[in-house]
Amino acid sequence: MIDKRQGYLDAAQRLFAQARVAAEKGDVPESGSLILRALDQERRAGGVGPQVMQLIKPRQ
């Protein structure tokens, strides 16, 4: 799980770096697209691991 989370975070960092380069070149639409993709990777990293519903045991 941690490796998967780290993979998402690494991908986000790469995308943010690419977005910075695109913005410096003046390609605002490409930069915006890359930022959105990076944010999606960060969101995915936050979702890795056990979910709350999986931890709750039903009453019997």
C-alpha distance matrix in Angstrom:
0.0 3.8 5.4 5.1 6.2 8.6 9.8 10.8 12.5 14.2 15.5 16.8 18.6 20.2 21.3 22.8 24.6 26.0 27.1 29.0 30.8 31.7 33.0 35.0 36.6 37.5 35.4 34.4 33.2 30.9 29.6 29.0 27.2 24.8 24.2 23.4 20.9 19.3 19.2 17.5 14.7 14.5 14.6 11.8 9.6 11.1 10.2 6.4 6.1 9.2 12.3 15.6 17.4 15.2 16.1 19.8 21.8 24.9 28.3 30.4
3.8 0.0 3.8 5.4 5.0 6.0 8.4 9.9 10.4 12.0 14.1 15.2 16.4 18.3 19.9 20.9 22.5 24.3 25.5 27.0 28.8 30.1 31.3 33.0 34.9 36.0 34.1 33.2 32.5 30.0 28.3 28.1 26.6 23.9 23.1 22.8 20.5 18.3 18.4 17.4 14.2 13.5 14.5 12.2 9.1 10.8 11.3 7.9 8.1 11.5 14.5 17.4 19.8 18.0 18.3 22.0 24.3 27.6 30.8 33.1
5.4 3.8 0.0 3.8 5.4 5.1 6.1 8.7 9.8 10.2 12.2 14.1 15.2 16.3 18.3 19.8 21.0 22.5 24.1 25.7 27.1 28.5 30.1 31.7 33.2 34.5 32.6 32.0 31.3 28.5 27.1 27.2 25.5 22.6 22.4 22.3 19.5 17.5 18.3 17.2 13.7 13.8 15.3 12.7 10.0 12.7 13.1 9.8 10.9 14.4 17.2 20.4 22.5 20.6 21.3 25.0 27.2 30.3 33.7 35.8
5.1 5.4 3.8 0.0 3.8 5.4 5.0 6.4 8.8 9.8 10.7 12.5 14.4 15.5 16.7 18.5 20.2 21.2 22.6 24.6 26.1 27.0 28.6 30.6 31.9 33.0 30.7 30.0 28.9 26.3 25.1 24.9 22.9 20.3 20.2 19.6 16.7 15.2 15.9 14.2 10.9 11.6 12.5 9.4 7.5 10.5 10.3 7.3 9.4 12.9 15.2 18.7 20.5 18.9 20.2 23.7 26.0 28.9 32.4 34.6
6.2 5.0 5.4 3.8 0.0 3.8 5.4 5.2 6.3 8.7 10.0 10.7 12.6 14.5 15.5 16.7 18.6 20.2 21.1 22.8 24.8 25.8 26.9 28.9 30.6 31.5 29.5 28.4 27.6 25.2 23.6 23.2 21.7 19.1 18.3 17.8 15.5 13.4 13.5 12.5 9.2 8.8 10.0 7.7 4.6 7.4 8.4 6.0 8.5 12.2 14.2 17.3 19.7 18.5 19.5 22.9 25.6 28.5 31.9 34.4
8.6 6.0 5.1 5.4 3.8 0.0 3.8 5.4 5.0 6.0 8.5 9.7 10.5 12.3 14.1 15.2 16.5 18.4 19.7 21.1 22.8 24.3 25.5 27.1 28.9 30.2 28.4 27.7 27.2 24.6 22.8 23.0 21.7 18.6 18.0 18.3 15.9 13.3 14.2 13.8 10.2 9.8 12.1 10.4 7.3 10.3 11.9 9.8 12.0 15.7 17.8 20.8 23.3 22.1 22.9 26.3 29.0 32.1 35.4 37.9
9.8 8.4 6.1 5.0 5.4 3.8 0.0 3.8 5.4 5.1 6.1 8.6 9.9 10.6 12.3 14.3 15.5 16.6 18.3 20.1 21.4 22.5 24.3 26.0 27.3 28.6 26.6 26.2 25.4 22.5 21.2 21.5 19.7 16.7 16.8 17.0 14.0 12.0 13.6 12.7 8.9 10.0 12.3 10.0 8.1 11.7 12.7 10.8 13.5 17.2 19.1 22.4 24.5 23.3 24.5 27.9 30.5 33.3 36.8 39.2
10.8 9.9 8.7 6.4 5.2 5.4 3.8 0.0 3.8 5.5 5.1 6.2 8.8 10.0 10.5 12.3 14.4 15.3 16.3 18.5 20.2 20.9 22.3 24.4 25.8 26.7 24.5 23.7 22.7 20.2 18.8 18.6 16.9 14.1 13.8 13.6 10.8 8.9 10.0 9.0 5.2 6.4 8.6 6.7 5.3 9.1 10.3 9.4 12.8 16.4 17.5 20.8 22.8 22.2 23.6 26.7 29.5 32.1 35.7 38.3
12.5 10.4 9.8 8.8 6.3 5.0 5.4 3.8 0.0 3.8 5.4 5.0 6.3 8.7 9.8 10.5 12.4 14.3 15.1 16.6 18.7 19.9 20.9 22.7 24.6 25.6 23.9 22.9 22.6 20.1 18.1 18.1 17.1 14.1 13.1 13.7 11.6 8.5 9.6 10.0 6.6 5.9 9.2 8.7 6.3 9.3 11.7 11.2 14.2 17.8 19.0 21.8 24.3 23.9 24.8 28.0 31.0 33.7 37.1 39.9
14.2 12.0 10.2 9.8 8.7 6.0 5.1 5.5 3.8 0.0 3.8 5.4 5.1 6.3 8.7 9.9 10.7 12.5 14.2 15.5 17.0 18.5 20.0 21.4 23.1 24.6 22.9 22.6 22.4 19.5 17.7 18.5 17.3 13.9 13.7 14.9 12.4 9.5 11.8 12.3 8.7 9.2 12.6 11.7 9.8 13.0 15.1 14.1 17.1 20.8 22.3 25.3 27.7 26.9 28.0 31.2 34.1 36.9 40.4 43.0
15.5 14.1 12.2 10.7 10.0 8.5 6.1 5.1 5.4 3.8 0.0 3.8 5.5 5.1 6.2 8.6 9.9 10.6 12.2 14.3 15.5 16.4 18.2 20.1 21.3 22.5 20.5 20.1 19.5 16.5 15.2 15.9 14.2 10.9 11.4 12.2 9.2 7.1 10.0 9.9 6.7 8.6 11.6 10.7 10.0 13.4 15.0 14.5 17.9 21.5 22.5 25.7 27.7 27.2 28.7 31.8 34.6 37.2 40.7 43.3
16.8 15.2 14.1 12.5 10.7 9.7 8.6 6.2 5.0 5.4 3.8 0.0 3.8 5.4 5.1 6.1 8.6 9.8 10.4 12.3 14.4 15.1 16.2 18.3 20.0 20.8 18.9 18.0 17.7 15.1 13.2 13.4 12.4 9.1 8.5 9.6 7.5 4.2 6.8 7.9 5.4 6.1 9.6 9.9 9.3 12.0 14.2 14.6 18.0 21.5 22.1 24.9 27.1 27.1 28.4 31.2 34.4 36.8 40.3 43.1
18.6 16.4 15.2 14.4 12.6 10.5 9.9 8.8 6.3 5.1 5.5 3.8 0.0 3.8 5.4 5.1 6.2 8.7 9.8 10.6 12.6 14.3 15.3 16.7 18.7 20.0 18.7 18.2 18.5 15.9 13.4 14.5 14.2 10.6 9.9 12.1 10.5 7.1 9.6 11.5 9.1 9.0 12.8 13.3 12.0 14.5 17.2 17.2 20.4 23.9 24.8 27.5 30.0 29.9 30.8 33.8 37.0 39.6 43.0 45.9
20.2 18.3 16.3 15.5 14.5 12.3 10.6 10.0 8.7 6.3 5.1 5.4 3.8 0.0 3.8 5.5 5.1 6.2 8.6 10.0 10.8 12.4 14.3 15.5 16.9 18.6 17.0 17.2 17.4 14.2 12.4 14.1 13.3 9.5 10.2 12.5 10.4 8.0 11.4 12.7 10.4 11.6 15.0 15.0 14.2 17.2 19.4 19.2 22.5 26.1 27.1 30.0 32.3 31.9 33.2 36.3 39.3 41.8 45.3 48.0
21.3 19.9 18.3 16.7 15.5 14.1 12.3 10.5 9.8 8.7 6.2 5.1 5.4 3.8 0.0 3.8 5.4 5.0 6.1 8.6 9.9 10.4 12.1 14.2 15.3 16.4 14.4 14.1 13.9 10.9 9.2 10.5 9.5 5.7 6.7 9.0 7.1 5.3 9.0 10.3 9.0 10.6 13.6 14.0 14.2 16.8 18.8 19.3 22.9 26.3 26.7 29.5 31.6 31.6 33.2 35.9 39.0 41.4 44.9 47.6
22.8 20.9 19.8 18.5 16.7 15.2 14.3 12.3 10.5 9.9 8.6 6.1 5.1 5.5 3.8 0.0 3.8 5.4 4.9 6.2 8.8 9.8 10.4 12.3 14.3 15.1 13.9 13.1 13.8 11.4 8.5 9.8 10.2 6.7 5.9 9.2 8.7 6.1 8.7 11.3 10.5 10.8 13.9 15.3 15.0 17.0 19.6 20.4 23.9 27.2 27.5 30.0 32.3 32.6 33.8 36.5 39.8 42.2 45.6 48.5
24.6 22.5 21.0 20.2 18.6 16.5 15.5 14.4 12.4 10.7 9.9 8.6 6.2 5.1 5.4 3.8 0.0 3.8 5.4 5.1 6.5 8.7 9.9 10.7 12.7 14.4 13.6 13.8 15.0 12.3 9.6 12.0 12.5 9.0 9.2 12.6 11.8 9.5 12.5 14.9 13.6 14.0 17.4 18.4 17.7 20.1 22.7 23.1 26.4 29.9 30.5 33.1 35.5 35.6 36.7 39.6 42.8 45.3 48.7 51.6
26.0 24.3 22.5 21.2 20.2 18.4 16.6 15.3 14.3 12.5 10.6 9.8 8.7 6.2 5.0 5.4 3.8 0.0 3.8 5.4 5.1 6.2 8.6 9.9 10.7 12.5 11.0 11.8 12.5 9.2 7.5 10.5 10.3 7.0 8.7 11.9 10.8 9.7 13.1 14.8 14.0 15.3 18.3 19.0 19.1 21.6 23.7 24.3 27.8 31.2 31.7 34.4 36.5 36.6 38.1 40.9 44.0 46.3 49.8 52.6
27.1 25.5 24.1 22.6 21.1 19.7 18.3 16.3 15.1 14.2 12.2 10.4 9.8 8.6 6.1 4.9 5.4 3.8 0.0 3.8 5.4 5.0 6.1 8.5 9.8 10.5 9.0 8.7 9.7 7.2 4.3 7.1 8.0 5.3 6.1 9.6 9.7 8.9 11.5 13.8 13.8 14.8 17.4 18.8 19.2 21.2 23.4 24.5 28.1 31.3 31.3 33.8 35.9 36.4 37.9 40.4 43.7 45.8 49.3 52.2
29.0 27.0 25.7 24.6 22.8 21.1 20.1 18.5 16.6 15.5 14.3 12.3 10.6 10.0 8.6 6.2 5.1 5.4 3.8 0.0 3.8 5.4 5.1 6.1 8.6 9.8 9.7 9.7 11.9 10.0 6.8 9.6 11.4 9.0 8.9 12.6 13.2 11.6 13.9 16.7 16.5 16.8 19.7 21.3 21.2 23.0 25.6 26.6 30.1 33.3 33.5 35.9 38.2 38.7 39.9 42.4 45.8 48.1 51.5 54.5
30.8 28.8 27.1 26.1 24.8 22.8 21.4 20.2 18.7 17.0 15.5 14.4 12.6 10.8 9.9 8.8 6.5 5.1 5.4 3.8 0.0 3.8 5.4 5.1 6.3 8.7 8.8 10.2 12.3 9.9 7.9 11.5 12.7 10.4 11.5 15.0 14.9 13.9 16.7 19.0 18.6 19.5 22.4 23.6 23.6 25.8 28.2 28.9 32.4 35.8 36.1 38.7 40.9 41.2 42.5 45.2 48.5 50.8 54.2 57.1
31.7 30.1 28.5 27.0 25.8 24.3 22.5 20.9 19.9 18.5 16.4 15.1 14.3 12.4 10.4 9.8 8.7 6.2 5.0 5.4 3.8 0.0 3.8 5.5 5.1 6.4 5.2 6.9 8.7 6.4 5.2 9.0 10.1 8.7 10.4 13.4 13.7 13.7 16.3 18.3 18.5 19.7 22.2 23.5 24.0 26.2 28.2 29.3 32.9 36.2 36.1 38.7 40.7 41.2 42.8 45.3 48.5 50.6 54.0 56.9
33.0 31.3 30.1 28.6 26.9 25.5 24.3 22.3 20.9 20.0 18.2 16.2 15.3 14.3 12.1 10.4 9.9 8.6 6.1 5.1 5.4 3.8 0.0 3.8 5.3 4.9 5.4 5.4 8.6 7.8 5.4 8.4 10.8 10.0 10.4 13.6 14.8 14.4 16.3 18.9 19.5 20.1 22.4 24.3 24.8 26.4 28.8 30.2 33.7 36.8 36.6 38.8 41.0 41.8 43.1 45.5 48.9 50.9 54.2 57.3
35.0 33.0 31.7 30.6 28.9 27.1 26.0 24.4 22.7 21.4 20.1 18.3 16.7 15.5 14.2 12.3 10.7 9.9 8.5 6.1 5.1 5.5 3.8 0.0 3.8 5.3 7.5 8.7 12.0 11.1 9.0 12.2 14.4 13.2 13.6 17.1 18.0 17.3 19.3 22.0 22.2 22.7 25.4 27.1 27.2 29.0 31.5 32.7 36.1 39.4 39.4 41.7 43.9 44.6 45.8 48.3 51.7 53.9 57.2 60.3
36.6 34.9 33.2 31.9 30.6 28.9 27.3 25.8 24.6 23.1 21.3 20.0 18.7 16.9 15.3 14.3 12.7 10.7 9.8 8.6 6.3 5.1 5.3 3.8 0.0 3.8 5.6 8.4 11.2 10.1 9.4 12.8 14.5 13.7 15.0 18.1 18.8 18.7 21.0 23.2 23.6 24.6 27.1 28.5 29.0 31.0 33.2 34.3 37.9 41.1 41.1 43.6 45.6 46.2 47.7 50.1 53.4 55.5 58.9 61.9
37.5 36.0 34.5 33.0 31.5 30.2 28.6 26.7 25.6 24.6 22.5 20.8 20.0 18.6 16.4 15.1 14.4 12.5 10.5 9.8 8.7 6.4 4.9 5.3 3.8 0.0 3.8 5.6 8.9 9.1 8.6 11.2 13.4 13.6 14.5 17.1 18.5 18.8 20.6 22.8 23.8 24.7 26.7 28.5 29.3 31.0 33.1 34.6 38.2 41.3 40.9 43.2 45.1 46.0 47.5 49.8 53.1 55.0 58.4 61.4
35.4 34.1 32.6 30.7 29.5 28.4 26.6 24.5 23.9 22.9 20.5 18.9 18.7 17.0 14.4 13.9 13.6 11.0 9.0 9.7 8.8 5.2 5.4 7.5 5.6 3.8 0.0 3.8 5.7 5.6 6.2 8.7 10.2 10.8 12.4 14.6 15.7 16.6 18.5 20.3 21.4 22.7 24.6 26.1 27.2 29.0 30.8 32.3 36.0 39.0 38.6 41.0 42.7 43.6 45.3 47.5 50.8 52.6 56.0 58.9
34.4 33.2 32.0 30.0 28.4 27.7 26.2 23.7 22.9 22.6 20.1 18.0 18.2 17.2 14.1 13.1 13.8 11.8 8.7 9.7 10.2 6.9 5.4 8.7 8.4 5.6 3.8 0.0 3.8 5.5 5.0 6.1 8.6 9.8 10.4 12.3 14.2 15.1 16.4 18.4 20.0 20.9 22.5 24.4 25.7 27.1 28.9 30.8 34.4 37.2 36.5 38.7 40.4 41.5 43.2 45.2 48.6 50.3 53.6 56.6
33.2 32.5 31.3 28.9 27.6 27.2 25.4 22.7 22.6 22.4 19.5 17.7 18.5 17.4 13.9 13.8 15.0 12.5 9.7 11.9 12.3 8.7 8.6 12.0 11.2 8.9 5.7 3.8 0.0 3.8 5.4 5.1 6.2 8.7 9.9 10.7 12.5 14.3 15.5 16.8 18.7 20.2 21.2 22.9 24.7 26.1 27.5 29.5 33.2 35.8 35.0 37.2 38.6 39.8 41.7 43.7 46.9 48.4 51.8 54.7
30.9 30.0 28.5 26.3 25.2 24.6 22.5 20.2 20.1 19.5 16.5 15.1 15.9 14.2 10.9 11.4 12.3 9.2 7.2 10.0 9.9 6.4 7.8 11.1 10.1 9.1 5.6 5.5 3.8 0.0 3.8 5.4 5.1 6.2 8.6 10.0 10.6 12.3 14.3 15.4 16.7 18.5 20.0 21.2 22.8 24.7 26.1 27.6 31.4 34.3 33.8 36.3 37.8 38.6 40.5 42.7 45.9 47.6 51.1 53.9
29.6 28.3 27.1 25.1 23.6 22.8 21.2 18.8 18.1 17.7 15.2 13.2 13.4 12.4 9.2 8.5 9.6 7.5 4.3 6.8 7.9 5.2 5.4 9.0 9.4 8.6 6.2 5.0 5.4 3.8 0.0 3.8 5.4 5.1 6.2 8.7 9.9 10.5 12.3 14.3 15.4 16.5 18.4 20.0 21.1 22.8 24.7 26.3 30.0 32.9 32.5 34.9 36.7 37.5 39.2 41.4 44.7 46.6 50.0 53.0
29.0 28.1 27.2 24.9 23.2 23.0 21.5 18.6 18.1 18.5 15.9 13.4 14.5 14.1 10.5 9.8 12.0 10.5 7.1 9.6 11.5 9.0 8.4 12.2 12.8 11.2 8.7 6.1 5.1 5.4 3.8 0.0 3.8 5.4 5.1 6.3 8.7 9.8 10.6 12.5 14.4 15.4 16.5 18.5 20.1 21.3 23.0 25.0 28.7 31.3 30.5 32.7 34.4 35.5 37.2 39.2 42.6 44.2 47.6 50.6
27.2 26.6 25.5 22.9 21.7 21.7 19.7 16.9 17.1 17.3 14.2 12.4 14.2 13.3 9.5 10.2 12.5 10.3 8.0 11.4 12.7 10.1 10.8 14.4 14.5 13.4 10.2 8.6 6.2 5.1 5.4 3.8 0.0 3.8 5.4 5.2 6.3 8.7 10.0 10.7 12.6 14.5 15.4 16.8 18.7 20.3 21.5 23.3 27.1 29.7 29.0 31.5 32.9 33.8 35.8 37.9 41.0 42.6 46.1 49.0
24.8 23.9 22.6 20.3 19.1 18.6 16.7 14.1 14.1 13.9 10.9 9.1 10.6 9.5 5.7 6.7 9.0 7.0 5.3 9.0 10.4 8.7 10.0 13.2 13.7 13.6 10.8 9.8 8.7 6.2 5.1 5.4 3.8 0.0 3.8 5.4 5.0 6.1 8.6 9.8 10.6 12.4 14.2 15.3 16.6 18.7 20.2 21.6 25.3 28.3 28.0 30.6 32.3 32.9 34.7 37.1 40.3 42.2 45.7 48.5
24.2 23.1 22.4 20.2 18.3 18.0 16.8 13.8 13.1 13.7 11.4 8.5 9.9 10.2 6.7 5.9 9.2 8.7 6.1 8.9 11.5 10.4 10.4 13.6 15.0 14.5 12.4 10.4 9.9 8.6 6.2 5.1 5.4 3.8 0.0 3.8 5.4 5.0 6.2 8.6 9.8 10.5 12.3 14.2 15.3 16.7 18.7 20.5 24.1 26.9 26.4 28.8 30.7 31.5 33.1 35.3 38.7 40.6 44.0 47.0
23.4 22.8 22.3 19.6 17.8 18.3 17.0 13.6 13.7 14.9 12.2 9.6 12.1 12.5 9.0 9.2 12.6 11.9 9.6 12.6 15.0 13.4 13.6 17.1 18.1 17.1 14.6 12.3 10.7 10.0 8.7 6.3 5.2 5.4 3.8 0.0 3.8 5.4 5.1 6.2 8.8 9.9 10.5 12.4 14.3 15.5 16.8 19.0 22.6 25.2 24.3 26.6 28.2 29.2 31.0 33.1 36.4 38.0 41.5 44.4
20.9 20.5 19.5 16.7 15.5 15.9 14.0 10.8 11.6 12.4 9.2 7.5 10.5 10.4 7.1 8.7 11.8 10.8 9.7 13.2 14.9 13.7 14.8 18.0 18.8 18.5 15.7 14.2 12.5 10.6 9.9 8.7 6.3 5.0 5.4 3.8 0.0 3.8 5.5 5.0 6.4 8.8 9.9 10.6 12.6 14.5 15.6 17.1 20.9 23.7 23.2 25.9 27.5 28.0 30.0 32.3 35.4 37.2 40.8 43.6
19.3 18.3 17.5 15.2 13.4 13.3 12.0 8.9 8.5 9.5 7.1 4.2 7.1 8.0 5.3 6.1 9.5 9.7 8.9 11.6 13.9 13.7 14.4 17.3 18.7 18.8 16.6 15.1 14.3 12.3 10.5 9.8 8.7 6.1 5.0 5.4 3.8 0.0 3.8 5.3 5.1 6.4 8.7 9.9 10.7 12.7 14.6 15.9 19.5 22.6 22.5 25.1 27.1 27.5 29.1 31.6 34.8 37.0 40.4 43.3
19.2 18.4 18.3 15.9 13.5 14.2 13.6 10.0 9.6 11.8 10.0 6.8 9.6 11.4 9.0 8.7 12.5 13.1 11.5 13.9 16.7 16.3 16.3 19.3 21.0 20.6 18.5 16.4 15.5 14.3 12.3 10.6 10.0 8.6 6.2 5.1 5.5 3.8 0.0 3.8 5.4 5.0 6.2 8.6 9.8 10.7 12.7 14.7 18.3 20.9 20.3 22.6 24.6 25.5 27.0 29.2 32.6 34.6 38.0 41.0
17.5 17.4 17.2 14.2 12.5 13.8 12.7 9.0 10.0 12.3 9.9 7.9 11.5 12.7 10.3 11.3 14.9 14.8 13.8 16.7 19.0 18.3 18.9 22.0 23.2 22.8 20.3 18.4 16.8 15.4 14.3 12.5 10.7 9.8 8.6 6.2 5.0 5.3 3.8 0.0 3.8 5.4 5.0 6.2 8.7 9.9 10.8 12.8 16.5 19.0 18.4 20.9 22.5 23.3 25.1 27.4 30.5 32.4 35.9 38.8
14.7 14.2 13.7 10.9 9.2 10.2 8.9 5.2 6.6 8.7 6.7 5.4 9.1 10.4 9.0 10.5 13.6 14.0 13.8 16.5 18.6 18.5 19.5 22.2 23.6 23.8 21.4 20.0 18.7 16.7 15.4 14.4 12.6 10.6 9.8 8.8 6.4 5.1 5.4 3.8 0.0 3.8 5.4 5.0 6.2 8.8 10.0 11.0 14.7 17.8 17.8 20.8 22.6 22.8 24.5 27.1 30.2 32.4 35.9 38.7
14.5 13.5 13.8 11.6 8.8 9.8 10.0 6.4 5.9 9.2 8.6 6.1 9.0 11.6 10.6 10.8 14.0 15.3 14.8 16.8 19.5 19.7 20.1 22.7 24.6 24.7 22.7 20.9 20.2 18.5 16.5 15.4 14.5 12.4 10.5 9.9 8.8 6.4 5.0 5.4 3.8 0.0 3.8 5.4 5.0 6.4 8.9 10.3 13.7 16.7 16.7 19.2 21.6 22.0 23.1 25.7 29.0 31.4 34.8 37.8
14.6 14.5 15.3 12.5 10.0 12.1 12.3 8.6 9.2 12.6 11.6 9.6 12.8 15.0 13.6 13.9 17.4 18.3 17.4 19.7 22.4 22.2 22.4 25.4 27.1 26.7 24.6 22.5 21.2 20.0 18.4 16.5 15.4 14.2 12.3 10.5 9.9 8.7 6.2 5.0 5.4 3.8 0.0 3.8 5.4 5.2 6.6 9.2 12.5 14.9 14.2 16.5 18.6 19.4 20.8 23.1 26.4 28.5 31.9 34.9
11.8 12.2 12.7 9.4 7.7 10.4 10.0 6.7 8.7 11.7 10.7 9.9 13.3 15.0 14.0 15.3 18.4 19.0 18.8 21.3 23.6 23.5 24.3 27.1 28.5 28.5 26.1 24.4 22.9 21.2 20.0 18.5 16.8 15.3 14.2 12.4 10.6 9.9 8.6 6.2 5.0 5.4 3.8 0.0 3.8 5.3 5.1 6.7 10.3 13.0 12.9 15.9 17.6 17.7 19.5 22.1 25.2 27.3 30.9 33.6
9.6 9.1 10.0 7.5 4.6 7.3 8.1 5.3 6.3 9.8 10.0 9.3 12.0 14.2 14.2 15.0 17.7 19.1 19.2 21.2 23.6 24.0 24.8 27.2 29.0 29.3 27.2 25.7 24.7 22.8 21.1 20.1 18.7 16.6 15.3 14.3 12.6 10.7 9.8 8.7 6.2 5.0 5.4 3.8 0.0 3.8 5.4 5.5 8.9 12.2 12.9 15.8 18.2 17.9 19.1 22.0 25.1 27.7 31.2 33.9
11.1 10.8 12.7 10.5 7.4 10.3 11.7 9.1 9.3 13.0 13.4 12.0 14.5 17.2 16.8 17.0 20.1 21.6 21.2 23.0 25.8 26.2 26.4 29.0 31.0 31.0 29.0 27.1 26.1 24.7 22.8 21.3 20.3 18.7 16.7 15.5 14.5 12.7 10.7 9.9 8.8 6.4 5.2 5.3 3.8 0.0 3.8 5.6 8.2 10.7 10.7 13.0 15.7 16.0 16.9 19.5 22.9 25.4 28.7 31.7
10.2 11.3 13.1 10.3 8.4 11.9 12.7 10.3 11.7 15.1 15.0 14.2 17.2 19.4 18.8 19.6 22.7 23.7 23.4 25.6 28.2 28.2 28.8 31.5 33.2 33.1 30.8 28.9 27.5 26.1 24.7 23.0 21.5 20.2 18.7 16.8 15.6 14.6 12.7 10.8 10.0 8.9 6.6 5.1 5.4 3.8 0.0 3.8 6.4 8.4 7.9 10.9 12.9 13.1 14.6 17.2 20.3 22.6 26.1 29.0
6.4 7.9 9.8 7.3 6.0 9.8 10.8 9.4 11.2 14.1 14.5 14.6 17.2 19.2 19.3 20.4 23.1 24.3 24.5 26.6 28.9 29.3 30.2 32.7 34.3 34.6 32.3 30.8 29.5 27.6 26.3 25.0 23.3 21.6 20.5 19.0 17.1 15.9 14.7 12.8 11.0 10.3 9.2 6.7 5.5 5.6 3.8 0.0 3.8 7.0 8.3 11.7 13.7 12.8 14.2 17.4 20.1 22.8 26.3 28.9
6.1 8.1 10.9 9.4 8.5 12.0 13.5 12.8 14.2 17.1 17.9 18.0 20.4 22.5 22.9 23.9 26.4 27.8 28.1 30.1 32.4 32.9 33.7 36.1 37.9 38.2 36.0 34.4 33.2 31.4 30.0 28.7 27.1 25.3 24.1 22.6 20.9 19.5 18.3 16.5 14.7 13.7 12.5 10.3 8.9 8.2 6.4 3.8 0.0 3.8 6.4 9.6 11.8 10.2 11.0 14.5 17.1 20.1 23.5 26.0
9.2 11.5 14.4 12.9 12.2 15.7 17.2 16.4 17.8 20.8 21.5 21.5 23.9 26.1 26.3 27.2 29.9 31.2 31.3 33.3 35.8 36.2 36.8 39.4 41.1 41.3 39.0 37.2 35.8 34.3 32.9 31.3 29.7 28.3 26.9 25.2 23.7 22.6 20.9 19.0 17.8 16.7 14.9 13.0 12.2 10.7 8.4 7.0 3.8 0.0 3.8 6.6 8.4 6.6 7.3 10.8 13.3 16.3 19.7 22.2
12.3 14.5 17.2 15.2 14.2 17.8 19.1 17.5 19.0 22.3 22.5 22.1 24.8 27.1 26.7 27.5 30.5 31.7 31.3 33.5 36.1 36.1 36.6 39.4 41.1 40.9 38.6 36.5 35.0 33.8 32.5 30.5 29.0 28.0 26.4 24.3 23.2 22.5 20.3 18.4 17.8 16.7 14.2 12.9 12.9 10.7 7.9 8.3 6.4 3.8 0.0 3.8 5.5 5.4 6.8 9.3 12.4 14.8 18.3 21.1
15.6 17.4 20.4 18.7 17.3 20.8 22.4 20.8 21.8 25.3 25.7 24.9 27.5 30.0 29.5 30.0 33.1 34.4 33.8 35.9 38.7 38.7 38.8 41.7 43.6 43.2 41.0 38.7 37.2 36.3 34.9 32.7 31.5 30.6 28.8 26.6 25.9 25.1 22.6 20.9 20.8 19.2 16.5 15.9 15.8 13.0 10.9 11.7 9.6 6.6 3.8 0.0 3.8 5.4 5.2 6.7 10.2 12.6 15.7 18.9
17.4 19.8 22.5 20.5 19.7 23.3 24.5 22.8 24.3 27.7 27.7 27.1 30.0 32.3 31.6 32.3 35.5 36.5 35.9 38.2 40.9 40.7 41.0 43.9 45.6 45.1 42.7 40.4 38.6 37.8 36.7 34.4 32.9 32.3 30.7 28.2 27.5 27.1 24.6 22.5 22.6 21.6 18.6 17.6 18.2 15.7 12.9 13.7 11.8 8.4 5.5 3.8 0.0 3.8 5.4 5.4 8.4 9.9 13.4 16.4
15.2 18.0 20.6 18.9 18.5 22.1 23.3 22.2 23.9 26.9 27.2 27.1 29.9 31.9 31.6 32.6 35.6 36.6 36.4 38.7 41.2 41.2 41.8 44.6 46.2 46.0 43.6 41.5 39.8 38.6 37.5 35.5 33.8 32.9 31.5 29.2 28.0 27.5 25.5 23.3 22.8 22.0 19.4 17.7 17.9 16.0 13.1 12.8 10.2 6.6 5.4 5.4 3.8 0.0 3.8 5.7 7.6 10.1 13.7 16.1
16.1 18.3 21.3 20.2 19.5 22.9 24.5 23.6 24.8 28.0 28.7 28.4 30.8 33.2 33.2 33.8 36.7 38.1 37.9 39.9 42.5 42.8 43.1 45.8 47.7 47.5 45.3 43.2 41.7 40.5 39.2 37.2 35.8 34.7 33.1 31.0 30.0 29.1 27.0 25.1 24.5 23.1 20.8 19.5 19.1 16.9 14.6 14.2 11.0 7.3 6.8 5.2 5.4 3.8 0.0 3.8 6.3 9.6 12.6 15.4
19.8 22.0 25.0 23.7 22.9 26.3 27.9 26.7 28.0 31.2 31.8 31.2 33.8 36.3 35.9 36.5 39.6 40.9 40.4 42.4 45.2 45.3 45.5 48.3 50.1 49.8 47.5 45.2 43.7 42.7 41.4 39.2 37.9 37.1 35.3 33.1 32.3 31.6 29.2 27.4 27.1 25.7 23.1 22.1 22.0 19.5 17.2 17.4 14.5 10.8 9.3 6.7 5.4 5.7 3.8 0.0 3.8 6.5 9.3 12.4
21.8 24.3 27.2 26.0 25.6 29.0 30.5 29.5 31.0 34.1 34.6 34.4 37.0 39.3 39.0 39.8 42.8 44.0 43.7 45.8 48.5 48.5 48.9 51.7 53.4 53.1 50.8 48.6 46.9 45.9 44.7 42.6 41.0 40.3 38.7 36.4 35.4 34.8 32.6 30.5 30.2 29.0 26.4 25.2 25.1 22.9 20.3 20.1 17.1 13.3 12.4 10.2 8.4 7.6 6.3 3.8 0.0 3.8 6.5 9.1
24.9 27.6 30.3 28.9 28.5 32.1 33.3 32.1 33.7 36.9 37.2 36.8 39.6 41.8 41.4 42.2 45.3 46.3 45.8 48.1 50.8 50.6 50.9 53.9 55.5 55.0 52.6 50.3 48.4 47.6 46.6 44.2 42.6 42.2 40.6 38.0 37.2 37.0 34.6 32.4 32.4 31.4 28.5 27.3 27.7 25.4 22.6 22.8 20.1 16.3 14.8 12.6 9.9 10.1 9.6 6.5 3.8 0.0 3.8 6.4
28.3 30.8 33.7 32.4 31.9 35.4 36.8 35.7 37.1 40.4 40.7 40.3 43.0 45.3 44.9 45.6 48.7 49.8 49.3 51.5 54.2 54.0 54.2 57.2 58.9 58.4 56.0 53.6 51.8 51.1 50.0 47.6 46.1 45.7 44.0 41.5 40.8 40.4 38.0 35.9 35.9 34.8 31.9 30.9 31.2 28.7 26.1 26.3 23.5 19.7 18.3 15.7 13.4 13.7 12.6 9.3 6.5 3.8 0.0 3.8
30.4 33.1 35.8 34.6 34.4 37.9 39.2 38.3 39.9 43.0 43.3 43.1 45.9 48.0 47.6 48.5 51.6 52.6 52.2 54.5 57.1 56.9 57.3 60.3 61.9 61.4 58.9 56.6 54.7 53.9 53.0 50.6 49.0 48.5 47.0 44.4 43.6 43.3 41.0 38.8 38.7 37.8 34.9 33.6 33.9 31.7 29.0 28.9 26.0 22.2 21.1 18.9 16.4 16.1 15.4 12.4 9.1 6.4 3.8 0.0
